[in-house]
Amino acid sequence: MANVSKLVPFILKWEGGFVNDPDDLGGATNKGITLSAYETYCYRKGYPKPTVECLKNISDATWMDILKTLYWDKWKADQIVNQSVANILVDWVWASGGYGIKRPQKILGVPPDGIVGPVTLEAVNSRDPRELFEAIKADRIQFVEEICASRPVNNKFKKGWLNRINDIKFEG
């Protein structure tokens, strides 16, 4: 079964420190965690609402818990047999939210409800892992093309997004 710790080096490779680019719909971000995601995490934990300053100083342990609880667990990736498939699915949710579930569900031929349940997991684990990985990767590239066409300011991020997608590799 897949393990979140094996995804961490890839995520950290592509996520730098604090950024607050006005053209990025994610807003203030540190190591890939948006302020909005951090607020959701803190709310669920019963912590005070974090500030941008809190986000700038996020601990490694908190960062890891957010990756696990808000992204990895959204895909129930501990139940995905192939690590590479888990990695590309979770990385898509990390980068694009619910699209990273609904679009793969369409590829899998299951209802694209944005909820990973037993039907979605069975579909993931019953497909040829390499073929599924490549189909997801191709659709992620198409998704980037679509969001850049619909919001041209995204073109400034396009090369980096595509480099990231192309850097994620299938390892049998």
C-alpha positions in Angstrom: 0.0 0.0 0.0 1.0 3.6 -0.6 2.7 5.6 2.1 2.5 9.4 2.5 6.1 9.7 3.5 7.2 8.6 0.0 5.4 11.6 -1.5 6.9 14.2 0.8 10.3 14.7 -1.1 8.4 15.3 -4.4 6.1 17.9 -2.8 8.9 19.7 -1.0 11.0 19.7 -4.2 8.3 21.8 -5.9 7.1 23.9 -3.0 9.4 26.7 -1.8 8.9 29.1 1.1 6.4 31.8 1.6 4.8 33.3 -1.5 1.9 35.8 -1.8 1.5 36.3 -5.6 -1.6 38.5 -6.3 -2.2 36.5 -9.5 -2.3 33.1 -7.7 -5.8 32.2 -6.7 -4.4 30.3 -3.7 -3.3 33.5 -2.1 -0.7 33.5 0.7 1.1 30.1 0.6 4.0 28.5 2.5 5.6 25.3 1.3 2.5 24.8 -0.8 0.0 25.2 2.1 -2.5 28.1 1.4 -3.8 30.2 4.2 -7.2 28.9 3.4 -6.1 25.3 3.9 -4.3 26.2 7.1 -7.5 27.9 8.3 -9.5 24.7 7.5 -6.9 22.6 9.3 -6.9 24.8 12.4 -10.7 25.0 12.5 -10.9 21.2 12.4 -8.4 20.9 15.2 -10.1 23.5 17.3 -7.1 25.8 17.1 -7.4 29.6 16.8 -7.7 31.0 13.2 -4.2 31.4 11.9 -2.7 34.6 10.5 -0.4 35.1 7.5 2.4 35.4 10.1 1.4 31.9 11.5 1.5 30.5 8.0 5.0 31.9 7.5 6.2 30.1 10.6 4.3 26.8 10.0 6.2 23.9 11.7 7.3 20.8 9.7 5.1 18.6 11.9 2.0 20.8 11.2 2.9 20.9 7.5 3.1 17.1 7.4 -0.2 16.7 9.3 -1.9 19.0 6.8 -0.5 17.0 3.9 -1.8 13.8 5.4 -5.2 14.9 6.7 -6.3 17.4 4.1 -4.8 15.9 0.9 -3.5 12.3 1.3 -6.5 11.2 3.4 -8.9 12.9 0.9 -7.9 10.3 -1.6 -7.8 7.6 1.1 -4.4 7.0 -0.4 -3.3 4.5 2.4 -5.7 2.1 0.6 -4.2 2.7 -2.9 -2.0 -0.3 -3.9 0.4 1.6 -6.2 2.6 4.3 -4.8 3.0 6.2 -8.1 -0.7 6.3 -8.7 -1.3 7.5 -5.1 1.4 10.2 -5.6 0.0 11.6 -8.8 -3.6 11.6 -7.5 -2.7 13.3 -4.2 -0.4 15.8 -5.9 -3.3 16.8 -8.2 -5.6 17.4 -5.2 -2.7 19.4 -3.6 -2.4 21.5 -6.7 -6.0 21.8 -7.8 -8.4 20.9 -5.0 -11.5 18.9 -5.9 -10.7 18.7 -9.6 -7.9 16.3 -8.5 -10.7 13.9 -7.5 -13.5 14.6 -10.0 -11.4 14.4 -13.1 -9.7 11.1 -12.2 -13.1 9.7 -11.3 -14.2 10.5 -14.9 -11.1 8.6 -16.2 -12.1 5.7 -13.9 -15.7 5.6 -15.2 -17.2 6.2 -11.7 -19.5 9.0 -10.8 -17.5 12.2 -10.5 -18.8 13.3 -7.1 -15.5 14.4 -5.6 -15.8 11.8 -2.8 -13.4 8.9 -2.7 -15.3 5.9 -1.4 -15.2 2.1 -2.0 -16.3 2.4 -5.6 -13.6 4.9 -6.5 -10.9 3.0 -4.6 -11.9 -0.3 -6.3 -11.7 1.4 -9.7 -8.2 2.8 -8.9 -6.8 -0.5 -7.6 -8.3 -2.7 -10.3 -6.8 -0.7 -13.2 -3.3 -1.3 -14.7 -1.3 1.1 -12.6 1.0 2.4 -15.4 -1.9 2.9 -17.8 -3.9 4.7 -15.1 -0.9 6.9 -14.1 -0.3 7.9 -17.7 -4.1 8.7 -18.2 -4.1 10.9 -15.1 -0.9 12.6 -16.1 -2.3 13.4 -19.6 -5.5 14.7 -18.1 -3.6 16.9 -15.7 -1.7 18.4 -18.6 -5.1 19.0 -20.4 -6.5 20.6 -17.2 -3.5 23.0 -17.1 -4.2 23.9 -20.7 -7.9 24.5 -19.9 -7.3 26.7 -16.9 -4.7 28.8 -18.7 -7.1 29.3 -21.6 -10.0 30.3 -19.3 -7.8 32.6 -17.1 -4.9 33.9 -19.2 -3.0 35.3 -16.2 -2.4 31.6 -15.2 0.0 31.4 -18.2 2.7 32.9 -16.0 2.5 29.7 -13.9 2.0 27.3 -16.8 5.6 26.3 -17.4 6.2 25.5 -13.7 2.9 23.5 -13.5 3.8 21.5 -16.5 7.4 20.9 -15.3 6.0 19.6 -12.0 3.5 17.3 -13.7 6.2 16.0 -16.1 8.6 15.4 -13.1 6.3 13.0 -11.4 7.4 9.5 -12.5 5.8 6.1 -12.6 7.9 3.6 -10.6 6.5 0.1 -10.8 
